[in-house]
Amino acid sequence: MEWLSIPAFPTAIQIWLSLLVACLVERSFPISPAVDPIAFFRFVCQRMANKVLPNEQQTQQHFISGILALLLLLGPSLTIIYLVRAFASYQWLLDIILLYLAMQYSGVNKSVSAIELALQKQKKQLARDQLKTLVLRSTAPLSSVGIAKACIEMATLRISHQQVSVMFWFICIGPVFALAYRLCYEASQSWNIKLPKFHRFGWMAAQICIILQWFPSRLYGMFLALLSLSMTSKILYKRLFSFNGMMQSNGGFLLSAAGLALNRNLSGAVIYDSQKYQRVKYLGKQEPQVDDIKKAQAANTKAFIAMFAIMLLISLLINKP
């Protein structure tokens, strides 16, 4: 098995190269949802919630149930993966496989392109149906502008949470922790606290994700705004990077950065579980159009490449010889 041996690169370079290979493989060969282990984990989370949550008013017990459910789902799986990796002969190969699983996103990107194509052909109902599988909000009342807006928001949030945060924690701590974050993120999405029935049950998973996504989200949002396609006024940049701007929610900061990059208004009312919520106005003036979906994809690609380069610098700083 000498062909599996790799040249004696410095540790920092080996870690970054593993990340590069995993990213390239994920972009080239995304896993079908039918065989995706992450999708199966999502399914297990949903079934567990159906079994555990009774159809009654939320109580303090739901906090405890949510914590125990998260520990039960993550603990055994991650322990086995950690032990397998500890005794693996070629850890770098296992790291690439774990990253490949944890960084699954390209399927979402293809769906975004399909939604854009449907809108261009004036097939709004098809676009709504495709978007419905990707977002929590109700898509039935959405116009073409609303579909484009929701699509841009969803893609920006997902590339940050599903890929950038995974990359960051892989570089800083390791592949098992990066996978643990991704599984916790999937649990938080399955038990989304935007839905009343999960306010308490999904609280712990949501709080862990908020903490682990905070710095990667700010770093990615910074590149997204600075590599702007619109080059809007300096005042808006100051607002984004002010103390209040930086202390927005993770999603709020990312959408503010995306709105600034595109000069598009990404705020507006959303409907979750038949309840309407009005969000604050993010940076950007004009309403997004269908063509802005492709522009948003281009902006996210540029910011992702910049983040990838920064990952090498972080790896070199953390893994000094």
Backbone bond lengths (Angstrom), bond angles and torsions (degrees), N, CA, C in turn:
res aa  C-N    CA-C-N  psi(-1)  N-CA   C-N-CA  omega(-1)  CA-C   N-CA-C  phi
1 M - - - 1.465 - - 1.530 111.84 -
2 E 1.329 116.33 27.29 1.460 118.88 -178.60 1.530 111.82 -64.27
3 W 1.349 117.17 -24.28 1.461 119.75 -178.65 1.528 111.95 -66.47
4 L 1.361 116.47 -17.21 1.458 119.80 177.30 1.517 112.76 -83.46
5 S 1.334 116.17 -9.22 1.463 119.07 178.77 1.524 109.73 -71.60
6 I 1.329 115.91 147.00 1.463 120.88 179.77 1.527 109.56 -115.14
7 P 1.334 117.25 155.31 1.459 120.00 179.08 1.524 111.34 -59.03
8 A 1.312 115.55 158.36 1.467 121.21 -176.06 1.524 110.96 -79.23
9 F 1.339 116.97 65.66 1.455 120.75 173.97 1.528 109.26 -73.39
10 P 1.334 117.46 156.85 1.471 119.22 170.95 1.528 110.18 -57.63
11 T 1.329 116.13 152.61 1.469 121.06 -176.97 1.519 112.31 -54.77
12 A 1.325 116.34 -43.22 1.462 120.18 -178.61 1.520 111.65 -60.68
13 I 1.333 116.82 -40.02 1.468 120.53 179.57 1.518 110.61 -70.40
14 Q 1.332 117.82 -38.62 1.465 121.33 178.32 1.531 110.47 -60.83
15 I 1.326 116.14 -44.56 1.470 120.44 -179.84 1.524 110.27 -61.79
16 W 1.335 116.36 -45.39 1.465 120.18 -178.49 1.530 110.98 -67.74
17 L 1.319 117.68 -37.31 1.468 120.38 178.25 1.532 111.11 -65.66
18 S 1.328 116.70 -37.35 1.463 119.81 175.43 1.524 110.20 -60.74
19 L 1.323 115.57 -41.59 1.460 120.58 177.53 1.525 111.07 -63.78
20 L 1.307 116.65 -42.15 1.469 121.40 -179.96 1.528 111.10 -62.69
21 V 1.332 116.83 -47.12 1.460 120.56 -179.52 1.522 110.68 -62.61
22 A 1.343 116.52 -44.74 1.465 120.35 179.98 1.526 111.27 -60.80
23 C 1.320 115.98 -40.75 1.469 120.25 -179.71 1.523 111.06 -66.43
24 L 1.325 116.95 -44.03 1.465 120.50 -179.51 1.528 111.43 -65.05
25 V 1.332 116.61 -40.02 1.465 120.17 179.10 1.521 110.02 -66.70
26 E 1.338 116.96 -40.94 1.462 120.39 179.96 1.521 111.14 -63.93
27 R 1.331 117.09 -39.14 1.463 120.37 178.76 1.527 111.21 -68.43
28 S 1.318 116.55 -33.41 1.466 120.52 -176.45 1.522 112.92 -85.97
29 F 1.351 116.99 -34.79 1.457 120.61 -175.06 1.533 110.50 -134.23
30 P 1.330 117.50 71.59 1.470 119.16 177.07 1.526 110.60 -64.93
31 I 1.318 115.93 146.73 1.463 121.01 -178.12 1.525 109.95 -79.37
32 S 1.317 116.47 136.23 1.460 121.00 175.49 1.524 109.33 -66.19
33 P 1.335 117.84 139.60 1.480 120.09 178.44 1.523 113.03 -55.40
34 A 1.335 117.46 -25.84 1.465 120.57 -178.29 1.524 112.27 -66.96
35 V 1.342 117.60 -25.63 1.466 120.95 -177.81 1.521 112.27 -124.46
36 D 1.323 117.23 10.53 1.460 121.72 -177.24 1.532 109.96 -78.05
37 P 1.343 118.92 119.98 1.469 120.29 177.90 1.524 112.83 -60.43
38 I 1.342 117.24 -32.56 1.459 120.16 178.17 1.526 110.25 -65.79
39 A 1.331 116.68 -41.17 1.465 120.72 177.36 1.533 110.52 -63.93
40 F 1.329 116.48 -37.65 1.469 119.90 177.55 1.524 110.56 -65.97
41 F 1.327 116.87 -39.54 1.472 120.38 177.22 1.521 110.18 -62.25
42 R 1.336 116.50 -40.41 1.467 121.01 176.98 1.529 110.73 -59.58
43 F 1.328 115.40 -43.45 1.462 121.01 179.19 1.531 110.83 -61.41
44 V 1.333 116.86 -42.62 1.464 121.19 179.09 1.524 110.36 -62.94
45 C 1.343 116.55 -41.17 1.466 120.68 177.96 1.524 110.96 -59.94
46 Q 1.303 116.25 -44.36 1.465 120.42 -179.39 1.519 111.41 -64.98
47 R 1.327 117.03 -42.67 1.467 120.35 179.77 1.531 110.72 -66.51
48 M 1.324 116.77 -37.88 1.462 119.56 179.08 1.521 110.27 -64.21
49 A 1.334 117.03 -42.68 1.463 120.37 179.06 1.523 110.60 -62.20
50 N 1.326 117.07 -40.08 1.467 120.77 178.98 1.533 111.28 -62.60
51 K 1.329 115.98 -35.10 1.466 120.00 -178.90 1.533 112.01 -78.37
52 V 1.338 115.89 -39.26 1.458 120.36 -171.31 1.523 112.59 -84.04
53 L 1.344 116.35 -40.96 1.462 119.54 -173.91 1.519 111.19 -81.08
54 P 1.303 118.18 116.50 1.468 119.95 175.16 1.524 110.56 -79.84
55 N 1.303 116.76 160.97 1.466 121.54 178.18 1.521 109.63 -84.68
56 E 1.300 114.70 69.91 1.462 120.11 179.80 1.519 108.82 -147.13
57 Q 1.309 116.01 175.41 1.464 121.11 -176.93 1.528 110.78 -62.53
58 Q 1.334 115.36 143.92 1.459 120.63 179.67 1.534 110.66 -61.24
59 T 1.326 115.80 137.01 1.465 121.08 178.51 1.524 109.27 -130.67
60 Q 1.328 115.18 172.85 1.460 120.90 178.31 1.527 111.22 -60.25
61 Q 1.307 116.36 -27.65 1.461 120.90 -179.62 1.521 111.91 -60.79
62 H 1.326 116.72 -28.11 1.457 120.02 -178.61 1.534 112.14 -68.27
63 F 1.331 117.89 -28.78 1.459 120.26 173.42 1.530 109.77 -61.04
64 I 1.324 115.33 -49.65 1.462 120.65 -178.33 1.531 110.40 -64.47
65 S 1.319 116.71 -41.34 1.468 120.51 179.49 1.522 110.90 -61.49
66 G 1.338 117.18 -41.37 1.459 121.01 179.61 1.519 112.46 -64.82
67 I 1.331 116.39 -40.82 1.467 120.72 178.93 1.527 110.58 -65.24
68 L 1.336 116.49 -46.08 1.463 120.72 -179.33 1.527 111.30 -65.71
69 A 1.329 116.71 -38.02 1.469 120.28 178.48 1.519 110.69 -62.94
70 L 1.337 116.18 -42.44 1.460 120.33 179.83 1.530 110.93 -64.42
71 L 1.329 116.76 -44.48 1.465 120.78 178.98 1.529 110.96 -63.59
72 L 1.315 116.49 -40.39 1.459 120.57 -178.87 1.526 111.70 -65.99
73 L 1.327 116.60 -36.56 1.458 120.20 -179.16 1.525 112.38 -76.65
74 L 1.329 116.86 -39.38 1.467 120.27 -173.95 1.532 113.22 -89.12
75 G 1.323 116.74 -39.80 1.464 120.58 -171.74 1.520 115.09 -54.42
76 P 1.319 119.43 -62.15 1.474 120.52 -176.53 1.530 113.23 -61.03
77 S 1.331 116.90 -44.12 1.472 120.08 -177.60 1.520 111.76 -62.04
78 L 1.328 116.39 -47.35 1.462 120.32 -177.15 1.525 111.43 -69.85
79 T 1.328 117.32 -33.14 1.467 120.40 177.33 1.525 110.64 -63.41
80 I 1.328 116.61 -44.80 1.468 121.01 178.64 1.527 110.71 -63.07
81 I 1.337 116.53 -45.52 1.468 120.39 -179.69 1.521 110.83 -62.64
82 Y 1.328 116.98 -40.34 1.476 120.86 179.43 1.529 110.87 -62.69
83 L 1.338 116.97 -43.75 1.460 120.37 -179.10 1.527 111.54 -68.37
84 V 1.337 116.66 -40.28 1.468 119.84 177.49 1.520 110.00 -61.25
85 R 1.317 116.79 -43.69 1.472 120.02 -179.69 1.526 111.06 -66.25
86 A 1.331 116.81 -37.70 1.469 120.11 -178.20 1.524 111.71 -61.94
87 F 1.338 117.27 -31.96 1.464 120.84 -177.61 1.527 112.92 -104.14
88 A 1.329 117.04 5.19 1.469 120.34 -177.90 1.531 110.34 -71.71
89 S 1.326 115.99 141.70 1.468 120.65 178.79 1.519 111.55 -74.23
90 Y 1.323 116.40 -33.70 1.465 121.26 -178.92 1.526 108.65 -124.06
91 Q 1.333 114.25 82.38 1.456 119.40 -175.78 1.526 111.73 -63.32
92 W 1.319 117.27 -34.01 1.456 119.54 -177.58 1.524 111.26 -62.79
93 L 1.338 116.58 -34.82 1.463 120.34 178.99 1.532 110.41 -69.31
94 L 1.322 116.51 -42.16 1.466 120.55 177.37 1.525 110.73 -65.30
95 D 1.339 116.61 -36.65 1.465 120.25 177.37 1.529 111.17 -60.72
96 I 1.318 116.10 -42.06 1.467 120.56 179.35 1.523 110.37 -63.44
97 I 1.333 116.71 -41.83 1.471 120.51 179.58 1.523 110.71 -64.23
98 L 1.340 116.88 -44.74 1.467 120.22 179.55 1.529 111.07 -63.11
99 L 1.328 115.93 -41.19 1.466 119.50 178.07 1.515 111.40 -66.10
100 Y 1.312 115.64 -40.90 1.464 120.52 178.66 1.530 110.69 -57.13
101 L 1.318 116.46 -40.56 1.456 120.66 178.38 1.524 111.50 -71.46
102 A 1.338 116.23 -41.99 1.464 120.36 -173.98 1.520 113.51 -74.81
103 M 1.336 118.16 -21.98 1.466 121.32 -174.24 1.527 113.01 -99.56
104 Q 1.303 118.48 16.23 1.460 120.28 -177.78 1.532 111.45 -59.19
105 Y 1.337 115.20 119.72 1.464 121.53 179.75 1.525 112.20 -151.75
106 S 1.316 118.26 -26.60 1.461 121.87 -171.41 1.524 112.61 -58.06
107 G 1.337 117.33 -29.91 1.454 119.96 176.24 1.515 111.51 -61.56
108 V 1.333 116.28 -37.25 1.469 121.01 176.50 1.520 110.12 -65.11
109 N 1.330 116.39 -41.65 1.462 120.55 -179.66 1.531 111.45 -61.59
110 K 1.331 116.68 -39.12 1.464 120.09 177.16 1.526 111.13 -66.37
111 S 1.320 116.49 -36.73 1.458 120.25 178.24 1.530 110.88 -66.01
112 V 1.327 116.44 -37.12 1.472 120.66 177.18 1.528 110.02 -61.67
113 S 1.325 117.19 -43.97 1.468 121.08 178.13 1.526 111.11 -62.92
114 A 1.345 116.12 -37.44 1.472 120.19 179.05 1.528 110.61 -66.98
115 I 1.323 117.27 -38.50 1.472 121.02 177.85 1.521 110.21 -65.41
116 E 1.319 116.28 -42.54 1.472 120.01 177.84 1.530 110.78 -60.33
117 L 1.325 117.18 -43.45 1.459 121.24 179.70 1.529 111.06 -63.15
118 A 1.332 116.63 -41.24 1.466 120.55 178.75 1.526 111.06 -62.73
119 L 1.329 117.13 -40.39 1.461 120.30 178.71 1.526 111.37 -66.60
120 Q 1.318 116.52 -39.49 1.468 120.01 178.57 1.524 111.62 -62.64
121 K 1.333 116.26 -30.43 1.463 120.55 179.03 1.536 112.21 -91.28
122 Q 1.352 115.08 10.74 1.470 121.37 178.99 1.530 112.96 62.86
123 K 1.326 116.67 28.12 1.465 120.67 177.81 1.526 108.41 -100.56
124 K 1.331 115.10 74.40 1.458 120.25 -173.72 1.533 112.63 -66.66
125 Q 1.312 117.63 -37.82 1.460 119.41 -179.12 1.527 111.07 -66.20
126 L 1.332 117.03 -38.39 1.464 120.85 175.90 1.516 110.32 -63.26
127 A 1.333 116.32 -42.23 1.469 120.47 178.69 1.524 110.50 -63.50
128 R 1.328 117.64 -41.10 1.469 121.02 177.83 1.530 110.89 -62.04
129 D 1.322 116.13 -43.90 1.464 120.30 -178.86 1.528 111.24 -63.90
130 Q 1.331 116.94 -39.93 1.461 120.19 178.82 1.524 111.25 -69.10
131 L 1.337 116.46 -38.38 1.463 120.70 179.73 1.521 111.36 -69.45
132 K 1.317 117.00 -32.16 1.466 121.89 -176.17 1.519 112.28 -57.60
133 T 1.322 117.14 -32.48 1.464 120.91 -178.78 1.523 112.66 -77.39
134 L 1.340 116.78 -8.38 1.463 120.76 -174.03 1.516 114.20 -112.65
135 V 1.323 117.89 -15.43 1.466 120.87 -175.75 1.518 110.70 -126.90
136 L 1.321 115.37 160.43 1.459 121.32 179.42 1.531 111.34 -85.93
137 R 1.309 116.92 -30.75 1.467 121.25 -176.05 1.522 112.01 -66.79
138 S 1.307 115.36 160.43 1.463 120.65 175.43 1.527 108.83 -74.14
139 T 1.326 116.61 130.76 1.465 120.81 -177.92 1.529 112.61 -101.01
140 A 1.321 117.80 -10.30 1.469 120.75 -175.28 1.526 113.66 -57.77
141 P 1.352 119.78 -42.36 1.468 118.60 -177.49 1.526 114.90 -85.50
142 L 1.319 119.05 2.92 1.456 121.36 -172.47 1.529 112.14 -74.87
143 S 1.336 115.73 134.74 1.460 122.15 171.35 1.519 108.76 -83.72
144 S 1.329 116.56 -177.55 1.472 120.11 177.01 1.520 110.78 -60.15
145 V 1.343 115.99 -41.08 1.466 120.35 177.67 1.530 110.35 -63.03
146 G 1.327 116.43 -44.18 1.461 120.33 179.73 1.516 112.68 -64.08
147 I 1.322 117.11 -38.52 1.463 120.85 178.05 1.525 110.21 -65.53
148 A 1.332 116.40 -45.36 1.467 120.33 178.75 1.526 110.64 -60.98
149 K 1.332 115.83 -43.53 1.463 120.39 -179.94 1.527 111.37 -62.64
150 A 1.332 116.63 -47.45 1.463 120.87 -179.78 1.525 110.97 -63.05
151 C 1.325 116.59 -37.36 1.456 121.63 -179.13 1.536 110.44 -65.84
152 I 1.328 116.70 -44.42 1.470 121.25 179.12 1.527 110.30 -63.95
153 E 1.321 116.77 -45.29 1.457 120.80 179.86 1.528 111.10 -60.69
154 M 1.327 115.70 -49.45 1.463 120.43 -177.84 1.526 111.72 -60.02
155 A 1.334 117.49 -46.04 1.465 120.90 -177.93 1.525 111.04 -64.23
156 T 1.334 116.95 -41.04 1.467 120.54 -179.36 1.520 111.33 -65.13
157 L 1.321 116.51 -45.06 1.462 119.96 179.90 1.520 111.65 -66.07
158 R 1.323 115.74 -41.24 1.471 118.82 -175.56 1.520 112.50 -69.92
159 I 1.325 118.45 -40.12 1.464 118.31 -179.02 1.531 110.32 -66.44
160 S 1.337 116.23 -32.30 1.458 119.40 177.04 1.528 111.32 -71.74
161 H 1.330 116.52 -48.60 1.463 120.19 -174.61 1.524 113.10 -77.43
162 Q 1.354 117.13 -35.04 1.463 119.85 -174.60 1.523 113.49 -91.31
163 Q 1.315 118.17 -20.08 1.466 119.12 -178.82 1.520 113.04 -123.41
164 V 1.323 117.50 -52.09 1.467 119.52 -175.54 1.524 111.08 -63.64
165 S 1.325 117.68 -46.82 1.469 120.13 -179.88 1.527 111.25 -64.83
166 V 1.325 116.76 -36.97 1.472 120.29 177.21 1.527 109.93 -63.40
167 M 1.343 117.32 -45.86 1.462 121.01 178.32 1.525 111.12 -58.96
168 F 1.321 115.62 -45.23 1.468 120.58 -176.51 1.526 111.18 -60.09
169 W 1.332 116.72 -48.19 1.460 119.00 -176.67 1.521 112.07 -75.18
170 F 1.324 117.72 -25.27 1.466 119.50 172.39 1.525 110.25 -65.06
171 I 1.317 116.87 -46.52 1.469 120.78 -179.71 1.529 110.84 -65.21
172 C 1.336 116.73 -41.03 1.471 119.97 -173.39 1.529 113.34 -80.00
173 I 1.330 117.67 -37.62 1.471 120.17 -173.16 1.522 112.70 -123.58
174 G 1.334 117.39 -45.57 1.454 118.65 178.90 1.518 112.53 145.85
175 P 1.340 117.06 172.76 1.463 121.25 -173.71 1.526 114.34 -68.50
176 V 1.327 117.88 -35.68 1.463 119.68 -178.92 1.526 110.18 -66.46
177 F 1.330 116.59 -41.45 1.463 119.99 178.26 1.527 110.30 -66.83
178 A 1.334 117.41 -39.53 1.467 120.80 178.30 1.525 110.51 -61.79
179 L 1.336 116.45 -41.45 1.459 119.99 177.69 1.525 110.35 -67.55
180 A 1.328 117.06 -38.46 1.467 120.73 177.95 1.526 110.27 -60.57
181 Y 1.339 116.14 -42.08 1.467 119.14 177.05 1.517 110.70 -60.93
182 R 1.355 117.53 -46.11 1.459 119.86 -176.57 1.534 110.98 -63.37
183 L 1.325 117.22 -39.03 1.462 119.84 178.70 1.523 110.79 -67.49
184 C 1.332 116.32 -38.86 1.463 120.17 176.95 1.531 109.99 -64.27
185 Y 1.317 116.50 -38.62 1.473 120.74 177.18 1.525 110.40 -62.54
186 E 1.325 117.31 -43.33 1.462 120.43 179.40 1.526 110.83 -64.37
187 A 1.340 116.72 -37.97 1.464 119.75 176.61 1.525 110.40 -64.04
188 S 1.337 116.78 -41.84 1.471 119.65 179.95 1.519 111.64 -65.46
189 Q 1.337 117.17 -31.55 1.459 120.35 177.53 1.525 110.90 -74.60
190 S 1.317 116.86 -37.76 1.461 120.54 178.39 1.526 111.35 -68.71
191 W 1.347 116.22 -34.08 1.472 121.28 178.81 1.532 108.74 -110.47
192 N 1.321 116.46 53.17 1.457 121.51 -171.14 1.525 111.40 -64.07
193 I 1.331 116.45 123.76 1.465 121.02 -175.90 1.529 112.74 -72.84
194 K 1.339 117.12 -3.89 1.466 118.65 172.23 1.526 111.49 -70.55
195 L 1.321 116.50 -18.14 1.451 121.60 175.11 1.531 108.61 -93.13
196 P 1.326 117.86 130.00 1.470 120.86 -175.71 1.525 114.54 -52.06
197 K 1.324 117.93 -37.35 1.463 119.58 -175.18 1.528 112.89 -69.48
198 F 1.340 116.74 -16.33 1.464 120.17 -179.78 1.529 112.55 -108.00
199 H 1.338 118.73 9.50 1.461 121.13 -176.99 1.524 112.17 -52.91
200 R 1.300 116.66 -41.32 1.461 120.53 -177.95 1.527 112.25 -101.00
201 F 1.305 116.89 -39.51 1.468 119.94 -177.85 1.529 111.45 -62.55
202 G 1.326 118.27 -40.03 1.459 121.51 -178.01 1.506 114.57 -92.99
203 W 1.345 117.14 7.52 1.464 120.92 -173.70 1.530 112.25 -62.21
204 M 1.318 118.16 -47.06 1.465 120.67 -176.22 1.519 111.48 -64.06
205 A 1.329 117.59 -46.60 1.468 120.41 178.79 1.528 110.27 -60.11
206 A 1.335 116.77 -40.50 1.463 120.46 -179.94 1.529 111.57 -65.19
207 Q 1.328 117.25 -42.19 1.469 120.42 -178.71 1.526 111.77 -66.14
208 I 1.332 116.52 -40.15 1.467 119.67 177.75 1.530 110.00 -61.51
209 C 1.324 116.57 -43.71 1.470 120.45 179.94 1.520 111.67 -65.44
210 I 1.325 117.10 -39.76 1.468 120.44 178.42 1.527 110.07 -57.96
211 I 1.331 116.20 -43.96 1.473 120.44 -178.81 1.528 110.92 -67.88
212 L 1.331 116.93 -47.08 1.464 120.36 -175.18 1.529 112.77 -73.53
213 Q 1.321 117.52 -21.60 1.461 120.61 -179.85 1.522 112.57 -92.25
214 W 1.324 118.06 -10.05 1.463 120.09 -170.33 1.528 112.12 -59.44
215 F 1.308 117.85 -58.43 1.464 119.89 -176.13 1.527 112.65 -69.91
216 P 1.346 119.84 -46.94 1.472 118.50 177.36 1.524 112.86 -57.64
217 S 1.333 117.47 -36.50 1.468 120.43 179.52 1.523 111.15 -65.23
218 R 1.324 116.55 -41.64 1.477 119.87 179.30 1.523 110.74 -66.42
219 L 1.314 116.44 -41.55 1.458 120.28 -179.66 1.524 111.07 -64.83
220 Y 1.325 116.08 -44.75 1.461 120.08 179.79 1.524 110.90 -68.05
221 G 1.326 117.19 -42.45 1.463 120.63 178.53 1.513 111.84 -61.82
222 M 1.326 116.63 -35.73 1.460 120.15 178.18 1.527 110.89 -61.91
223 F 1.329 116.85 -46.55 1.467 119.85 178.46 1.524 111.28 -66.31
224 L 1.308 116.66 -37.80 1.461 120.71 179.79 1.521 110.67 -61.45
225 A 1.327 116.44 -40.26 1.466 120.39 -179.63 1.529 111.99 -76.04
226 L 1.334 116.62 -41.56 1.468 120.01 -176.25 1.522 112.10 -72.16
227 L 1.325 117.07 -28.17 1.462 120.69 175.85 1.530 108.83 -92.16
228 S 1.320 114.50 41.65 1.463 122.52 -171.95 1.520 112.70 -63.44
229 L 1.336 115.02 145.19 1.457 121.09 174.24 1.521 111.12 -88.22
230 S 1.323 117.05 -19.77 1.466 120.18 -173.78 1.521 113.76 -101.76
231 M 1.362 116.75 -27.20 1.461 121.66 -178.86 1.530 110.68 51.47
232 T 1.337 115.92 56.65 1.455 121.54 -179.40 1.521 110.81 -76.50
233 S 1.325 117.49 -173.86 1.467 122.00 -170.98 1.520 112.53 -64.98
234 K 1.349 113.98 155.94 1.455 120.59 179.67 1.521 111.60 -66.04
235 I 1.328 116.52 -25.63 1.465 120.03 -179.17 1.526 110.79 -60.62
236 L 1.340 115.96 -40.41 1.462 119.70 -179.63 1.524 111.09 -68.26
237 Y 1.338 116.75 -34.86 1.461 119.46 176.39 1.529 110.27 -65.39
238 K 1.319 116.37 -40.22 1.462 120.30 178.45 1.522 110.73 -63.53
239 R 1.327 116.62 -38.52 1.463 120.27 177.66 1.524 110.82 -63.72
240 L 1.321 116.61 -42.25 1.462 120.25 -178.58 1.517 111.57 -65.48
241 F 1.340 116.98 -41.88 1.465 120.99 -175.30 1.520 113.33 -96.42
242 S 1.331 117.03 11.01 1.456 120.70 172.75 1.524 109.63 -72.71
243 F 1.334 115.82 170.91 1.465 119.48 179.76 1.524 110.58 -60.04
244 N 1.338 116.36 -46.37 1.466 119.86 179.82 1.524 111.58 -63.67
245 G 1.339 116.40 -38.06 1.455 120.05 178.63 1.512 111.95 -64.89
246 M 1.339 116.45 -42.81 1.456 120.52 -179.27 1.531 112.32 -70.15
247 M 1.334 116.45 -25.16 1.460 120.20 -176.98 1.519 112.55 -93.34
248 Q 1.332 117.56 11.79 1.453 119.84 170.99 1.534 109.39 -63.67
249 S 1.307 115.66 170.32 1.459 119.34 171.34 1.527 108.63 -62.02
250 N 1.320 116.47 161.38 1.468 119.88 179.64 1.524 111.34 -57.08
251 G 1.323 116.31 -46.85 1.458 120.07 178.66 1.518 112.16 -65.37
252 G 1.331 116.55 -39.23 1.462 120.25 178.97 1.513 112.30 -61.74
253 F 1.328 116.83 -42.22 1.464 119.89 179.59 1.523 110.90 -65.78
254 L 1.329 116.60 -43.74 1.467 120.19 -179.46 1.529 111.25 -63.60
255 L 1.321 117.71 -42.53 1.451 120.37 -179.43 1.523 111.52 -71.45
256 S 1.331 116.94 -32.03 1.463 119.60 173.46 1.527 110.37 -63.81
257 A 1.332 116.06 -42.82 1.468 120.62 178.88 1.524 110.83 -64.81
258 A 1.330 116.79 -42.32 1.467 120.42 179.08 1.523 110.99 -66.24
259 G 1.329 116.34 -40.92 1.464 119.56 177.41 1.513 112.01 -62.98
260 L 1.330 116.02 -37.84 1.460 120.41 177.65 1.524 110.65 -68.29
261 A 1.321 116.98 -41.28 1.463 120.90 -178.57 1.525 111.45 -63.79
262 L 1.323 116.56 -37.84 1.466 120.79 -176.48 1.523 113.19 -98.45
263 N 1.354 115.89 -10.48 1.467 121.66 -171.80 1.525 110.22 56.37
264 R 1.332 115.26 44.56 1.454 121.40 -179.67 1.528 109.61 -126.98
265 N 1.318 115.83 144.54 1.450 122.09 179.11 1.525 109.24 -82.60
266 L 1.325 116.74 113.72 1.460 120.64 -177.84 1.525 112.16 -104.39
267 S 1.333 117.39 13.53 1.458 119.78 178.06 1.516 109.90 -93.31
268 G 1.312 116.01 -179.69 1.453 120.63 178.37 1.515 111.30 139.65
269 A 1.303 115.94 170.90 1.460 121.26 -178.48 1.530 110.77 -72.26
270 V 1.315 115.88 144.29 1.463 121.86 174.90 1.526 108.43 -130.48
271 I 1.312 116.51 153.37 1.460 121.67 -179.64 1.525 108.61 -118.24
272 Y 1.343 115.31 118.65 1.455 121.67 175.36 1.522 108.21 -117.56
273 D 1.314 116.74 123.78 1.457 121.38 175.74 1.534 111.35 51.79
274 S 1.343 115.27 46.79 1.476 124.15 177.19 1.523 113.72 69.10
275 Q 1.341 118.25 7.59 1.458 121.03 177.12 1.523 109.48 -110.98
276 K 1.331 116.22 133.41 1.451 121.51 -176.73 1.521 110.73 -93.77
277 Y 1.337 116.40 133.88 1.457 122.60 179.43 1.529 109.01 -125.73
278 Q 1.332 115.78 135.62 1.462 120.84 178.08 1.525 108.83 -100.85
279 R 1.309 117.10 123.86 1.467 121.39 -179.03 1.523 111.37 -96.01
280 V 1.323 115.49 160.01 1.464 120.52 176.57 1.525 109.77 -67.93
281 K 1.317 116.34 159.73 1.460 120.56 -179.48 1.524 109.95 -83.01
282 Y 1.317 116.50 124.88 1.450 121.52 176.83 1.526 109.63 -89.01
283 L 1.329 116.14 169.65 1.463 120.67 -177.23 1.523 111.09 -65.02
284 G 1.335 115.84 141.12 1.458 121.34 -177.51 1.522 109.49 126.81
285 K 1.311 116.99 143.51 1.462 120.64 -171.90 1.520 113.93 -106.74
286 Q 1.316 118.40 -47.73 1.454 120.93 -173.06 1.528 111.32 -87.82
287 E 1.332 115.02 156.01 1.467 119.78 176.42 1.531 109.29 -77.12
288 P 1.332 117.80 140.36 1.472 120.03 -178.95 1.523 112.00 -69.79
289 Q 1.317 115.34 147.03 1.457 122.85 176.62 1.529 109.13 -116.10
290 V 1.309 116.36 177.66 1.467 120.66 -176.54 1.526 111.31 -58.59
291 D 1.344 117.56 -41.94 1.463 120.90 -177.90 1.525 112.51 -63.61
292 D 1.337 116.43 -21.59 1.461 119.69 -178.88 1.526 112.34 -71.57
293 I 1.324 117.57 -17.91 1.473 119.62 177.08 1.520 109.52 -63.08
294 K 1.322 116.07 -46.01 1.473 119.60 179.22 1.528 110.69 -66.95
295 K 1.340 117.09 -37.46 1.462 120.24 177.85 1.523 110.85 -64.37
296 A 1.327 116.18 -38.15 1.463 119.89 177.76 1.526 110.93 -65.80
297 Q 1.327 116.84 -39.88 1.464 120.12 177.02 1.528 110.96 -62.06
298 A 1.345 116.35 -40.28 1.466 120.29 178.34 1.527 110.76 -65.02
299 A 1.341 116.49 -42.45 1.462 120.38 179.72 1.525 110.52 -64.30
300 N 1.329 117.14 -42.16 1.464 120.35 178.62 1.529 111.80 -65.62
301 T 1.322 116.80 -36.28 1.467 120.29 178.38 1.524 110.75 -64.20
302 K 1.325 116.78 -44.50 1.464 120.65 179.11 1.527 111.10 -62.83
303 A 1.329 116.60 -43.97 1.461 120.26 -179.78 1.524 110.92 -66.44
304 F 1.337 116.75 -36.77 1.466 120.71 179.48 1.529 110.31 -65.32
305 I 1.319 117.60 -42.60 1.471 120.95 178.43 1.519 110.39 -61.97
306 A 1.344 116.40 -41.87 1.461 120.03 177.50 1.527 110.83 -62.57
307 M 1.313 116.78 -41.42 1.463 120.73 177.82 1.515 110.99 -63.24
308 F 1.329 116.17 -38.08 1.456 120.09 -179.61 1.526 110.52 -63.04
309 A 1.320 116.38 -39.13 1.465 120.14 177.40 1.523 110.93 -65.88
310 I 1.330 116.39 -39.03 1.457 120.49 179.04 1.530 110.85 -65.49
311 M 1.328 116.64 -31.62 1.468 119.96 178.07 1.527 111.43 -59.90
312 L 1.341 116.89 -35.18 1.466 120.44 176.95 1.517 110.16 -65.01
313 L 1.320 116.78 -43.70 1.466 120.49 179.19 1.525 110.88 -63.22
314 I 1.322 117.25 -44.14 1.472 120.67 178.61 1.522 110.41 -62.11
315 S 1.331 116.60 -41.89 1.457 120.39 179.27 1.523 111.46 -62.43
316 L 1.325 117.04 -40.04 1.463 120.90 179.18 1.534 110.75 -67.12
317 L 1.328 117.04 -35.68 1.470 120.71 -179.10 1.529 110.99 -72.92
318 I 1.345 116.40 -38.57 1.464 120.25 -176.39 1.517 111.96 -78.63
319 N 1.318 116.32 -39.37 1.471 121.47 -175.38 1.528 110.91 -104.72
320 K 1.300 116.58 58.95 1.464 120.80 178.32 1.520 110.05 -68.27
321 P 1.352 117.46 141.06 1.476 120.12 179.60 1.513 111.70 -67.02
